[in-house]
């Protein structure tokens, strides 16, 4: 006889799969620490309301919006990329964090997920609640602004 999956089992499986994605999507919005805090708060909310959340068409998108609203309420709205150390060889172009910070929040998030983490545009669209063409537009406009800020070709 097979064991029936419990609410704890389904939530645990869901959380293991989705938590890193939501946390990573929040980093360009508020920084690493605030992203961790907001994601934890969103998953606490998700657990308390799991019977309703698991029935949603896009539970990961819903919890992203919950986490995003937690960030918006606090004073933790610092753009989340660490500064590049001035000594030693940097792992990234030193001007990149500042150039990313000057993008709109949506462009910065899309650029981070698509180009920084290698997500497919459809994955970004689903999590952020956007259409794939809108993600493409934000990616194109954001990259154009980044190239201009970094002195690259358009």
The 8 nearest C-alpha neighbors of each residue, nearest first, counted from 0:
[[1, 2, 3, 4, 5, 8, 6, 9],
 [2, 0, 3, 4, 5, 8, 9, 6],
 [1, 3, 4, 0, 5, 8, 6, 9],
 [2, 4, 1, 5, 0, 8, 6, 9],
 [5, 3, 8, 2, 9, 6, 7, 1],
 [4, 6, 8, 7, 3, 9, 10, 2],
 [5, 7, 9, 8, 10, 4, 49, 50],
 [8, 6, 10, 5, 9, 11, 4, 12],
 [7, 9, 5, 11, 6, 10, 4, 12],
 [10, 8, 6, 12, 11, 7, 13, 5],
 [9, 11, 13, 7, 12, 8, 14, 6],
 [10, 12, 14, 8, 13, 9, 7, 15],
 [11, 13, 9, 15, 10, 14, 8, 16],
 [12, 14, 10, 16, 11, 15, 17, 9],
 [15, 13, 11, 17, 18, 16, 12, 10],
 [16, 14, 12, 13, 17, 18, 11, 19],
 [15, 17, 13, 14, 18, 12, 19, 20],
 [16, 18, 14, 20, 19, 15, 13, 21],
 [19, 17, 14, 21, 20, 15, 16, 22],
 [20, 18, 22, 21, 17, 23, 16, 15],
 [21, 19, 23, 17, 18, 22, 24, 16],
 [20, 22, 24, 18, 23, 19, 63, 17],
 [23, 21, 19, 25, 34, 24, 20, 38],
 [22, 24, 20, 25, 26, 21, 19, 34],
 [23, 25, 21, 22, 26, 20, 108, 112],
 [26, 24, 28, 34, 22, 23, 27, 29],
 [25, 27, 30, 79, 31, 28, 23, 34],
 [28, 26, 79, 108, 25, 78, 29, 30],
 [29, 27, 25, 26, 78, 79, 104, 30],
 [28, 30, 76, 77, 79, 78, 26, 33],
 [79, 31, 29, 26, 33, 78, 32, 34],
 [30, 32, 34, 26, 33, 79, 35, 29],
 [33, 31, 35, 34, 30, 36, 29, 26],
 [32, 34, 36, 35, 30, 31, 29, 37],
 [35, 33, 31, 25, 37, 32, 22, 36],
 [34, 36, 32, 38, 33, 37, 22, 39],
 [37, 35, 33, 39, 34, 38, 40, 32],
 [38, 36, 66, 40, 34, 39, 35, 69],
 [37, 39, 41, 35, 66, 40, 36, 22],
 [40, 38, 42, 36, 41, 37, 35, 43],
 [41, 39, 43, 37, 38, 42, 36, 44],
 [40, 42, 66, 38, 44, 43, 39, 65],
 [43, 41, 45, 39, 44, 40, 46, 38],
 [42, 44, 40, 46, 45, 41, 39, 47],
 [45, 43, 41, 47, 42, 46, 48, 40],
 [44, 46, 42, 48, 43, 49, 47, 41],
 [45, 47, 49, 43, 48, 44, 42, 10],
 [48, 46, 44, 45, 49, 43, 50, 42],
 [49, 47, 45, 46, 51, 50, 52, 44],
 [48, 50, 46, 52, 51, 45, 53, 47],
 [49, 51, 48, 52, 53, 54, 6, 47],
 [52, 50, 49, 54, 48, 53, 55, 45],
 [53, 51, 49, 54, 55, 58, 50, 48],
 [52, 54, 55, 51, 49, 50, 58, 10],
 [55, 53, 52, 51, 56, 50, 58, 49],
 [56, 54, 52, 58, 57, 53, 51, 61],
 [55, 57, 58, 54, 53, 52, 60, 59],
 [56, 58, 60, 55, 59, 61, 125, 126],
 [59, 57, 61, 55, 60, 52, 62, 53],
 [60, 58, 62, 61, 57, 63, 126, 17],
 [61, 59, 126, 63, 57, 58, 62, 127],
 [60, 62, 58, 64, 59, 63, 57, 65],
 [63, 61, 65, 59, 64, 60, 41, 66],
 [64, 62, 60, 66, 61, 65, 21, 67],
 [63, 65, 67, 61, 62, 66, 68, 60],
 [66, 64, 62, 68, 63, 67, 41, 61],
 [67, 65, 37, 41, 69, 63, 38, 68],
 [66, 68, 64, 70, 69, 65, 63, 71],
 [67, 69, 71, 65, 70, 66, 64, 72],
 [70, 68, 66, 72, 67, 71, 37, 65],
 [71, 69, 67, 68, 72, 73, 37, 75],
 [70, 72, 68, 69, 73, 67, 76, 74],
 [73, 71, 69, 70, 68, 74, 75, 67],
 [74, 72, 75, 70, 71, 69, 76, 68],
 [73, 75, 76, 72, 71, 70, 77, 29],
 [76, 74, 73, 77, 29, 70, 33, 71],
 [75, 77, 29, 74, 78, 70, 28, 71],
 [78, 76, 29, 75, 79, 30, 28, 74],
 [79, 77, 29, 28, 27, 30, 100, 80],
 [30, 78, 80, 27, 29, 26, 77, 28],
 [79, 81, 96, 78, 30, 27, 82, 26],
 [82, 80, 83, 79, 96, 30, 31, 78],
 [83, 81, 84, 96, 80, 93, 97, 85],
 [82, 84, 93, 89, 85, 81, 91, 96],
 [85, 83, 86, 82, 89, 87, 93, 88],
 [84, 86, 83, 87, 89, 93, 88, 82],
 [87, 85, 84, 88, 89, 83, 93, 90],
 [88, 86, 89, 85, 84, 90, 83, 93],
 [87, 89, 90, 86, 84, 85, 91, 83],
 [90, 88, 91, 87, 83, 84, 92, 93],
 [89, 91, 88, 92, 83, 93, 84, 87],
 [92, 90, 89, 93, 95, 83, 94, 88],
 [91, 93, 95, 94, 89, 90, 83, 96],
 [94, 92, 83, 95, 91, 89, 96, 82],
 [95, 93, 92, 97, 96, 98, 149, 83],
 [94, 96, 98, 97, 92, 93, 99, 91],
 [97, 95, 99, 98, 94, 80, 100, 82],
 [98, 96, 100, 99, 95, 94, 101, 82],
 [97, 99, 95, 101, 100, 96, 148, 145],
 [100, 98, 96, 101, 97, 102, 95, 107],
 [99, 101, 97, 98, 102, 78, 96, 107],
 [100, 102, 98, 99, 97, 103, 107, 104],
 [103, 101, 99, 100, 107, 106, 104, 141],
 [102, 104, 106, 105, 107, 101, 100, 141],
 [103, 105, 107, 106, 108, 28, 102, 27],
 [104, 106, 108, 107, 103, 109, 137, 102],
 [107, 105, 137, 141, 109, 103, 108, 104],
 [106, 108, 104, 110, 105, 109, 102, 103],
 [107, 109, 111, 105, 106, 110, 27, 104],
 [108, 110, 106, 112, 111, 107, 113, 138],
 [111, 109, 107, 113, 114, 108, 112, 138],
 [112, 110, 115, 108, 109, 114, 113, 107],
 [111, 113, 116, 109, 115, 110, 118, 114],
 [114, 112, 118, 117, 110, 111, 109, 115],
 [115, 113, 117, 110, 111, 116, 112, 118],
 [114, 116, 111, 112, 117, 113, 110, 118],
 [115, 117, 112, 118, 114, 113, 111, 23],
 [118, 116, 113, 114, 115, 112, 119, 111],
 [119, 117, 113, 112, 116, 120, 122, 123],
 [120, 118, 122, 121, 113, 117, 123, 112],
 [119, 121, 123, 122, 124, 131, 118, 134],
 [120, 122, 124, 119, 123, 131, 125, 130],
 [123, 121, 125, 119, 120, 124, 126, 118],
 [124, 122, 120, 126, 121, 125, 127, 119],
 [125, 123, 129, 121, 127, 131, 122, 130],
 [124, 126, 128, 122, 123, 127, 121, 129],
 [125, 127, 60, 123, 128, 124, 59, 122],
 [126, 128, 124, 129, 125, 123, 60, 63],
 [129, 127, 125, 126, 124, 60, 130, 123],
 [130, 128, 124, 127, 133, 125, 131, 134],
 [129, 131, 133, 124, 132, 134, 128, 125],
 [130, 132, 134, 124, 133, 121, 120, 135],
 [133, 131, 135, 134, 130, 136, 129, 124],
 [134, 132, 136, 130, 135, 131, 137, 129],
 [133, 135, 131, 137, 132, 136, 138, 124],
 [136, 134, 132, 138, 133, 137, 139, 131],
 [135, 137, 133, 139, 134, 138, 140, 132],
 [138, 136, 106, 134, 140, 135, 139, 141],
 [137, 139, 135, 141, 136, 140, 110, 109],
 [140, 138, 136, 142, 141, 137, 135, 143],
 [141, 139, 143, 137, 142, 138, 136, 144],
 [140, 142, 106, 138, 144, 143, 139, 137],
 [141, 143, 145, 139, 144, 140, 146, 138],
 [142, 144, 140, 146, 141, 145, 153, 139],
 [145, 143, 147, 141, 142, 146, 148, 140],
 [146, 144, 142, 148, 147, 143, 149, 141],
 [145, 147, 151, 149, 143, 144, 148, 142],
 [146, 148, 144, 150, 145, 149, 151, 143],
 [149, 147, 145, 146, 150, 98, 144, 151],
 [148, 150, 146, 147, 151, 145, 94, 98],
 [151, 149, 147, 148, 146, 152, 145, 153],
 [152, 150, 146, 149, 147, 153, 148, 145],
 [151, 153, 146, 150, 147, 143, 149, 145],
 [152, 143, 146, 151, 147, 144, 142, 150]]
